[in-house]
Amino acid sequence: MKSASSTVCARRRVSELQHPQSRAFELVADLYERARPGYPQDAIDWIAEELDLRRGRTVLDLGAGTGKLTRALIPTGARVIAVEPGEKMLAQLRAAVPEAEPLLGAAEAIPLAEATVDAITIGQAFHWFRHEDAVPQLHRVLRPGGAVALLWNNRDPDDPLQTEITRLIRRLPTERARTEHSARFLTESGLFGPPDERQFRFVDELDADDLADRIASISFVAAAPADERAELDRELRDFVAAHGERIPFAYVANVYISRAV
């Protein structure tokens, strides 16, 4: 059994491995769970087919957050292990997805033995990893022939309403990591082959409360000074009022699947 001091040290080590800005999610874990969308079912179906997720197989959902992707993997019948570095995010996951096996851990030091899982999914998280450390870890825990699926819900850059929302939130200071562009680190490592890519579009209908909460769950917004967050909240609510009671919030889900070599 681990001692209290070793547990504290392990938690500190996990925290140290996190990208500094990603720690802001711990400030809004409950909001993240409440306000963030899930993933489109057609994207989940493609991932499940390509990764052969079924009974008898094991999938690791890495950087699992509050379990937005984790819960979508449960119906495949596969054993689902969820690893997340944020304790408050992991607490939300435990409550939301009791069927999963939650573990506190970082992508740079995955708390699993070698060749433990058949597949890995990473939703909304790969861009936060230290890739030079994390990618070899992905390869280490995968069984031969395993694959990794990277998934992001990105606000649709071609949607005019999203362009206006982006203009509002970009006034806040940010050092946001790149999102889907980080998929190249898999191939550049020499440990994974070129990814197959697909896009899946979907739209959520949001009222003023929904929009304000969703934007407040973004890491750099959560980390902004209180007065700047309050001003953005007001502007977002005015934005919805100017377009009616609800607005269509358009997304593009970008999925990349790469197999270990």
Number of C-alpha atoms within 10 A of each C-alpha: 4 7 8 9 9 11 11 12 12 14 17 11 15 21 17 13 17 19 14 10 16 19 18 19 22 19 15 20 22 16 16 24 20 15 18 18 14 15 19 17 12 13 17 17 15 14 21 20 11 17 23 18 23 17 11 9 16 21 27 29 27 28 27 27 30 28 29 20 23 30 20 17 24 17 12 17 13 20 21 24 20 29 25 26 27 25 19 18 24 25 18 18 25 18 11 16 18 10 14 21 16 22 19 19 26 25 27 19 15 21 14 17 10 14 14 14 23 23 28 24 27 23 23 21 21 26 21 19 20 15 18 12 13 19 22 18 19 27 22 19 21 25 16 15 11 22 26 27 23 24 28 21 24 15 19 18 13 11 13 11 18 17 13 12 17 13 11 14 20 11 10 15 12 14 8 13 16 11 17 19 10 15 22 13 17 25 17 12 13 13 17 23 16 16 19 12 13 14 15 15 16 16 14 13 12 16 17 20 14 18 22 21 18 18 21 23 23 19 21 22 21 19 21 16 12 11 9 13 19 14 10 20 20 13 16 22 17 13 19 20 14 11 11 11 13 17 20 16 18 20 24 19 19 19 24 21 24 22 23 21 13
